[in-house]
Amino acid sequence: MIERTVSIGSANGLHARPAKLFAQAASGAGIPVTIQKDGGKAVNAASILGVISLGIEHGDTVTVTADGSGDDAEQVLDTLTELLATDHDNA
């Protein structure tokens, strides 16, 4: 397992649109991925409802974990953390 910690960049947190973008990317990753807010419960990152249920707001810190190893998992986490750090509300 590989994990990364990132601060949320979207001005309004992970509401429907950025959560959908993130969940779709996690779903297409080909490996199991979870997201966890500051020591809370970890949810399946490919589940938009699970992601939204965490109530993640701008500036919150989350941990994203990929259940894999090597370059594939690193690449998946690079993509997902970039999505989380980007402000999709000003795009």
C-alpha positions as CSV (number, residue, x, y, z in Angstrom):
1,M,0.0,0.0,0.0
2,I,1.1,3.5,-0.8
3,E,-0.4,6.6,0.6
4,R,-0.2,10.4,0.2
5,T,-1.5,13.3,2.2
6,V,-2.9,16.4,0.5
7,S,-4.8,19.6,1.3
8,I,-8.0,20.2,-0.6
9,G,-7.7,23.0,-3.1
10,S,-11.3,23.5,-4.2
11,A,-12.7,26.7,-2.7
12,N,-16.0,24.9,-1.8
13,G,-14.4,21.6,-0.8
14,L,-15.3,18.3,-2.4
15,H,-18.9,19.0,-3.3
16,A,-20.6,17.2,-6.2
17,R,-18.5,18.3,-9.2
18,P,-15.0,17.9,-7.8
19,A,-16.1,14.7,-5.9
20,K,-17.4,13.3,-9.2
21,L,-14.1,14.1,-11.0
22,F,-12.1,12.5,-8.2
23,A,-14.4,9.4,-7.9
24,Q,-14.3,8.8,-11.7
25,A,-10.5,9.0,-11.7
26,A,-10.3,6.6,-8.8
27,S,-12.7,4.2,-10.5
28,G,-10.6,4.1,-13.6
29,A,-7.4,3.6,-11.7
30,G,-7.5,-0.2,-11.9
31,I,-6.5,-0.7,-8.3
32,P,-8.4,-0.2,-5.0
33,V,-8.1,3.4,-3.7
34,T,-9.4,4.8,-0.4
35,I,-9.7,8.4,0.9
36,Q,-9.7,9.4,4.6
37,K,-10.3,12.8,6.2
38,D,-8.0,13.6,9.1
39,G,-8.1,10.3,11.0
40,G,-11.7,9.6,10.2
41,K,-13.1,6.6,8.4
42,A,-11.6,5.6,5.1
43,V,-14.1,5.2,2.2
44,N,-13.8,3.8,-1.3
45,A,-12.5,6.7,-3.4
46,A,-14.5,5.4,-6.5
47,S,-17.8,6.0,-4.6
48,I,-19.0,9.6,-5.1
49,L,-21.5,9.1,-2.3
50,G,-18.7,7.9,0.0
51,V,-16.5,10.8,-0.9
52,I,-19.2,13.4,-0.4
53,S,-20.2,11.7,2.9
54,L,-16.8,12.7,4.4
55,G,-17.8,16.4,4.3
56,I,-14.4,17.5,3.0
57,E,-14.0,21.3,2.9
58,H,-11.4,23.6,1.5
59,G,-8.1,23.3,3.3
60,D,-8.9,20.0,4.9
61,T,-6.2,17.4,4.9
62,V,-7.0,13.9,3.5
63,T,-5.0,10.8,3.0
64,V,-5.4,8.8,-0.2
65,T,-4.2,5.2,-0.2
66,A,-3.7,2.9,-3.2
67,D,-3.7,-0.8,-2.7
68,G,-0.8,-1.6,-5.0
69,S,2.9,-1.1,-5.4
70,G,5.3,0.2,-7.9
71,D,5.0,2.8,-10.6
72,D,1.3,2.1,-11.3
73,A,0.2,3.0,-7.7
74,E,2.6,6.0,-7.6
75,Q,1.1,7.3,-10.9
76,V,-2.5,6.8,-9.7
77,L,-1.7,8.7,-6.5
78,D,0.0,11.5,-8.5
79,T,-3.1,11.9,-10.6
80,L,-5.5,11.8,-7.7
81,T,-3.6,14.1,-5.4
82,E,-3.3,16.6,-8.2
83,L,-7.1,16.5,-8.7
84,L,-7.6,17.1,-4.9
85,A,-5.1,20.0,-4.8
86,T,-6.7,21.8,-7.8
87,D,-9.3,24.5,-7.2
88,H,-12.1,23.2,-9.5
89,D,-14.4,26.0,-8.4
90,N,-12.3,28.6,-10.2
91,A,-11.8,26.6,-13.4
